Amino acid sequence: MDDGAHVMSLEPPALPLSRRSLLLKSSLTAGFCAAVEPVWAQVITTPSDGLTAGEVKVPSAGVDLPAYRAMPDKGGPFPTVLVIQEVFGVHEHIKDVCRRLAKLGYFAIAPELYARQGDPSKYTEVPKLVSELVNKVPDAQVTGDLDATLAYAKSTGKADTSRAAVIGFCWGGRQVWMYAAHNPSLKAGAAFYGPLVGQPNDMKPKNPTDIAGSLKVPVLGLYGGKDQGITAEHVQAMREALKSSSSKSEIIVYPDAPHGFNADYRPSYRKDDAQDAWAKATAWFKGHGAG
């Protein structure tokens, strides 16, 4: 990525100040989203020793988005990874993913992409979280905010955004496919169990199967064979759609893994599959110039 951020005209229009002030989630979630508690004992916590890690503010379309950023505390500029949240927002698991990447030498940053719509951490029921908040986040807003996050990363002088990749999980896994289509300057992407098909609407005018043929960025899809929502038929449809792409994207399916198999704080966690998928994702980044 030679200009640091492939900025296009998809940033969301700025809301009137009073409306922004009313809704904007101004800081990141401490701990985990209420909808996933109690947190399982096997949760992974990556220490921040040797890192510069914590909350930052990313200016985007008239607001300051809270974001979590982690990088080595010496050296740089570092190859860059955009980390896209699960359906639960930027809670402790996503922060930990940033620290894991920083331990590998990356500038990793996860913006709170629901910030304009509300606070996902307060919801105790996933269906309400999805219907009242997540479904109101337009794809155009997400791509604009990710563009702004790359621009912010470059502005720090610590991020080499010519070597940028994107990784995401669940809701964020879908956004990896969409953002890779939006920003062909990325070196690579890794999409963990992101939905691939769906009914188009005003918030989501296209889905990954719709953009697969024109994709230029190599994306590694990592999916569970026991996922109740993303079926084998969905995965096969995406594989067929990718055949007309020049991106050399691939999809790996872990036969016995459910949805959320990388989420170490939930019962869906499958340690062996998660570790293998992580190793493949990070090797994919390095193999395509983001490392």
C-alpha positions in Angstrom: 0.0 0.0 0.0 2.0 2.9 -1.3 -0.1 5.8 0.1 -0.8 4.3 3.5 -4.6 4.1 3.1 -6.8 3.6 0.1 -9.2 6.3 1.0 -12.4 6.4 -0.9 -15.6 8.4 -0.6 -17.5 5.9 1.5 -17.1 7.6 4.9 -20.4 7.9 6.6 -21.9 11.4 6.6 -21.3 13.3 9.9 -24.4 13.3 12.2 -25.4 16.6 13.9 -23.3 17.1 17.0 -26.2 16.6 19.4 -27.0 13.2 17.8 -23.4 12.1 17.8 -22.9 13.0 21.4 -26.0 11.1 22.4 -25.0 7.8 20.8 -21.2 7.7 20.5 -19.5 5.1 22.6 -16.6 7.1 23.7 -14.3 4.5 25.2 -13.7 0.8 24.8 -15.3 -2.0 26.8 -13.5 -3.0 30.0 -13.6 -6.8 30.1 -16.1 -8.7 28.1 -19.5 -8.1 26.6 -22.3 -8.9 29.0 -24.0 -11.2 26.5 -21.1 -13.7 26.7 -20.7 -13.9 30.5 -19.7 -16.0 32.3 -16.3 -16.1 30.7 -14.7 -19.5 30.4 -11.6 -20.3 32.5 -9.4 -21.2 29.5 -9.5 -17.5 28.3 -6.1 -16.5 26.9 -4.5 -13.3 28.3 -1.4 -12.1 26.4 0.8 -9.9 28.6 1.7 -6.5 27.4 5.4 -6.6 28.5 7.6 -5.5 25.6 4.6 -3.8 24.0 3.0 -0.3 23.8 -0.7 -1.2 24.1 -3.8 0.6 25.0 -6.7 2.8 23.9 -6.3 5.5 21.2 -8.8 7.7 19.3 -9.2 7.5 15.6 -10.7 10.5 13.8 -13.3 9.5 11.3 -16.1 11.4 9.6 -16.4 14.0 12.4 -16.1 11.7 15.4 -13.2 10.2 17.4 -13.6 6.4 17.4 -12.2 4.5 20.4 -9.7 1.9 19.2 -7.3 -0.6 20.8 -3.7 -0.4 19.5 -0.8 -2.7 20.3 2.8 -2.7 18.9 6.3 -3.5 20.0 7.7 -0.9 22.4 10.9 -0.5 20.4 11.7 0.0 16.7 9.3 0.4 13.9 7.6 1.3 11.6 5.9 -2.1 11.8 3.8 -4.0 9.3 0.1 -3.2 10.0 -2.9 -5.4 10.8 -6.4 -4.0 11.0 -8.3 -6.2 13.5 -12.1 -6.3 13.0 -14.3 -7.1 16.0 -16.7 -9.9 16.5 -20.4 -9.2 16.9 -19.7 -8.3 20.5 -17.5 -5.2 19.7 -14.0 -4.5 20.8 -13.9 -6.3 24.1 -11.1 -8.1 25.9 -10.7 -11.0 23.4 -10.2 -8.6 20.5 -7.7 -6.5 22.5 -5.8 -9.8 23.2 -5.7 -10.6 19.5 -4.1 -7.2 19.0 -1.5 -8.0 21.6 -0.8 -11.4 20.0 -0.1 -9.7 16.7 2.1 -7.1 18.4 4.2 -9.9 19.9 4.8 -11.1 16.3 6.1 -7.6 15.4 2.9 -6.0 14.1 1.2 -2.6 14.6 -2.3 -4.0 15.3 -5.3 -1.8 15.7 -9.0 -2.6 16.3 -11.4 0.4 16.0 -14.8 0.2 17.7 -16.9 0.0 14.6 -20.3 0.2 16.4 -19.4 3.4 18.2 -21.9 5.6 16.4 -24.8 3.1 17.0 -24.3 2.4 20.7 -22.5 0.2 23.3 -22.6 -3.6 22.6 -21.2 -4.4 26.0 -24.4 -3.5 27.7 -26.5 -6.1 26.0 -27.3 -9.3 27.8 -29.0 -11.1 24.9 -27.4 -11.7 21.6 -30.6 -11.5 19.5 -31.3 -8.0 20.9 -27.7 -6.9 20.3 -28.0 -7.9 16.7 -31.4 -6.5 16.0 -31.1 -3.2 17.9 -27.4 -2.3 17.2 -25.5 -4.5 14.8 -28.0 -4.6 12.1 -28.0 -0.7 12.1 -24.3 -0.5 11.1 -24.0 0.1 7.4 -21.1 -1.4 5.4 -20.3 2.0 3.9 -19.7 3.3 7.5 -17.4 0.3 8.2 -15.2 0.8 5.1 -14.9 4.5 5.8 -13.9 3.9 9.4 -11.3 1.3 8.4 -9.9 3.7 5.8 -9.6 6.3 8.6 -8.0 3.7 10.9 -5.2 3.0 8.3 -4.7 6.7 7.8 -4.4 7.2 11.6 -1.9 4.3 11.8 0.2 5.8 9.1 0.1 9.2 10.9 1.7 7.8 14.0 5.0 7.1 12.2 5.0 3.6 13.8 2.9 1.7 11.2 4.2 0.7 7.8 0.9 0.7 6.0 2.5 -0.4 2.7 2.6 -3.8 4.4 -1.0 -3.9 5.7 -3.3 -6.9 6.3 -6.8 -7.3 7.8 -8.1 -10.0 10.2 -11.6 -10.4 11.5 -13.9 -12.8 13.4 -17.6 -13.6 13.0 -19.2 -10.2 12.0 -15.7 -9.0 11.4 -14.9 -12.1 9.3 -17.5 -10.9 6.8 -16.1 -7.4 6.9 -12.7 -8.8 6.0 -14.0 -10.0 2.6 -15.8 -6.7 2.0 -12.9 -4.5 3.0 -10.5 -6.5 0.9 -12.7 -5.8 -2.1 -12.9 -2.1 -1.2 -9.1 -1.7 -0.6 -7.1 -3.6 -3.2 -3.8 -2.1 -1.8 -4.0 -4.5 1.2 -1.4 -7.3 1.1 -3.7 -10.0 2.6 -6.7 -10.8 4.7 -7.8 -13.6 7.1 -11.5 -14.1 7.6 -12.5 -16.3 10.6 -16.0 -17.7 10.1 -17.5 -14.6 8.6 -21.0 -15.0 6.9 -20.7 -15.3 3.2 -24.3 -15.0 1.9 -27.3 -13.0 2.8 -30.3 -11.0 1.7 -29.1 -7.6 0.4 -30.5 -4.5 2.1 -29.7 -0.8 2.6 -27.1 -1.6 5.3 -25.5 -4.5 3.3 -26.1 -4.0 -0.4 -23.7 -6.8 -1.2 -22.3 -9.9 0.4 -18.9 -11.8 0.1 -20.2 -14.1 -2.7 -21.2 -10.9 -4.7 -17.7 -9.4 -4.6 -15.6 -12.7 -4.7 -15.1 -12.7 -8.5 -13.5 -9.2 -8.5 -11.4 -9.7 -5.4 -7.7 -8.9 -5.9 -6.4 -9.2 -2.3 -5.6 -12.8 -1.2 -8.0 -13.7 1.6 -7.7 -16.9 3.7 -11.1 -18.0 4.9 -11.1 -20.1 8.1 -14.5 -21.9 8.8 -16.0 -24.6 11.0 -17.6 -27.6 9.5 -20.1 -27.7 12.4 -21.1 -24.1 12.0 -24.9 -24.0 12.3 -25.2 -20.6 10.5 -22.5 -20.8 7.8 -23.3 -24.0 6.0 -21.3 -26.2 3.7 -23.5 -24.9 0.9 -22.5 -21.3 1.7 -18.8 -22.2 1.8 -19.1 -24.0 -1.6 -20.9 -21.0 -3.1 -18.0 -18.8 -2.0 -15.4 -21.2 -3.4 -17.3 -21.3 -6.7 -17.5 -17.5 -6.8 -13.7 -17.2 -6.1 -12.8 -19.3 -9.1 -13.2 -16.2 -11.3 -11.0 -14.1 -9.1 -7.3 -13.4 -9.6 -6.8 -13.1 -5.8 -5.7 -16.7 -5.1 -7.9 -16.6 -2.0 -8.5 -19.9 -0.2 -11.0 -21.4 2.3 -10.0 -23.9 4.9 -12.8 -25.8 6.8 -12.1 -27.5 10.1 -14.6 -30.4 10.0 -15.4 -30.7 13.7 -15.2 -27.0 14.6 -18.3 -24.9 15.4 -18.8 -21.2 14.8 -16.6 -19.2 17.1 -13.9 -21.8 17.4 -11.2 -19.2 18.0 -13.1 -17.5 20.8 -11.2 -18.9 23.8 -13.5 -17.2 26.3 -16.6 -19.2 25.1 -17.7 -22.9 25.0 -17.3 -22.8 21.2 -13.4 -22.7 21.6 -11.5 -25.5 20.0 -7.9 -25.2 21.0 -6.2 -27.4 18.3 -8.2 -25.9 15.4 -7.8 -22.3 16.8 -4.0 -22.7 17.1 -3.7 -24.2 13.6 -5.9 -21.5 12.1 -3.9 -18.8 13.8 -0.6 -20.3 12.5 -2.0 -20.5 9.0 -3.4 -16.9 9.1 -0.1 -15.4 10.3 1.9 -17.4 7.8 -0.5 -16.2 5.1 0.2 -12.6 6.0 4.0 -13.1 5.9 3.8 -15.1 2.6 1.9 -12.3 0.9 4.1 -9.4 2.0 2.4 -8.3 5.2 5.1 -9.2 7.7 
